[in-house]
Amino acid sequence: MTPWLAVVGIGEDGLDGLGRTARALVDRAEVLIGGERHLAMVPPGTAERLTWATPLADTMSAIVERRGRRVVVLATGDPFCYGVGVTLARHVPVAETVVVPSAGCVSLVCARLAWPSAEVEVVTLHGRPLELLAASVRPGARLVILSHDGTTPARVAAWLAERGFGESRFIVLERLGGAAERMSETVATTWSGTPDDLNTIAVECRAAPDAHWWPRTPGLSDDVFEHDGQITKREVRAATLARLMPQPRGLLWDVGAGSGSIAIEWLRAEPTSRAIAIERDPGRATRILRNASALGVSRRLQVVEGATPVVLAGLDAPDAVFIGGGTGDGSLLDACWMALKPGGRFVANAVTVSGEAALLAQHAGRGGDLVRLAISRAEPLAGAIAWRSLRPVTQWAAVKR
C-alpha cells in the first residue's frame, strides 16, 4: 500500500529546521496531528488538526480511521528515540508509513558536549520512576536523561548525592535546538535552579569511595536483595545466569522466584529483556517488587502470584526458564519445558534429594548438562578463620532442540 502516514520530527527551530522532504509533507497534509506546541509551529491552513488525547490510544484509533488521507504526525526530534513513532509502529504497518526524523535531544546533547553517542546510555524518566537510574548509574558512565518536567533535575541531583555520586558532572540543557537554548553545568551536590519543562540532563558519573552502585555482571551480593533466606546465593546465581544467557528482548520465567534475584539480574544484564517472576507466597511476591524497584528494573518485571503449574497458563512463551524451587515436582518441570520456545534454555537448581532425583530423570530423558556446585565461604571462628560449606546445589541445564 502507498504510504499515507508521515511522521515528521520537528525541533525547537520549527519549520525553519525542516528539510525539503519534511516541509513538503507538512505543507501537503490533509490531517495534522501533534501536541499543542508542535501544531502552533505550523501556520493555519486547510488541514484538519488533532491534538494528542488522553489516553493516547484514542488518538491512535483516530489516526487509523483516517487511513487513505495524507496524515502527518509532528513528533519531537527523533520519533523512534523514546518517541511517539514507537507507539505508531504498533498500529500502522511500516509499509504504510514514511518517517523523517530530525536531530533529537540525545544527538544534540552529544554534539554540545562532544560525547561519542555510541558511548552514552539513555534513560527516560518521562512518566517513569526515578529508581530506573539504579540500573545505569556506575563510575565513569555517561548518561543522557530525558526529563519529565522542570522538577526532574533537582530530583535526579538529590538521588545521585544520596548514593555517593554527588561529585558527578551535572549538565542541564534546556530548549535544545531553538533560539531559547540554554545550558548550565555544575556537580550534582550543588545543582539548583528552575529549568524549563523541556530539559534534558547529562551526567558524567563520578563515585565517592563509599558510593552505592551495582555492576551488570551477575553475582551481586546477597545483601543487595531483601530476602527471607529463599535466595539463590551469589556464586550459584552467577553460574546460573551464565547458563541462562540473557538475550536481547528475551523473556525469562523465574519459577518459585523467592527474592526474585535471578529475574532481576537477568534484567540488569540485558536492558531490553523481560522477566516474569512466579511466586506463590504473597509476602515474597511483594518483596520481589521492592527488590526490582531498588535495582532499577521494575518496569520490565511482571510478578505472577499463585501456585504452579496452574498460573503458567496464558503467560507469554519464554526464551529461558529457571526453576529454583519446586524442582521435586516432575509435572512442573514438564510443564515449563513444554512452554519453552524451541532453542530456549532451561536451568533448574536443586538442594534436596527429591529435587536432585527429578533433575537426574530430566537429564536422562532430555539430555543437557548436570553439575554439582559446592561453595564454601570463609567466616570467623574462635578468633580464627574457618570454611563454612553451603548446601551443595545440583544444576541441570539444557537447550530445547
ABEGO torsion letter per residue (X at the ends): XBBABBBBBBBAAEAAABBAAAAAAAAABABBBEBAAAAAABBBBABBBBBBBOBAAAAAAAAAAABGBBBBBBBBEBAABGBAAAAAAAABBAAABBBBBBBBAAAAAAAAAGBBAAABBBBBABGBBAAAAAAABBBGBBBBBBBABAAAAAAAAAAAAAAGAAABBBBBBBGBGBAABBBBBBBAAABBEBBBABBBBBBBBBBBAABBBBBABBGBBAAABBBAGBBBBAAAAAAAAAAAGBBBGBBBBBBGAEAGAAAAAAAAABAABBBBBBBABAAAAAAAAAAAAAAGAAAABBBBBEBOAAAABGBBBBABBBBABGAABAAAAAAAAAABBBGBBBBBBBABAAAAAAAAAAAAAAEEBBBBBBBBBBBBBGGBBBBBBBBBBBBBBBBBX
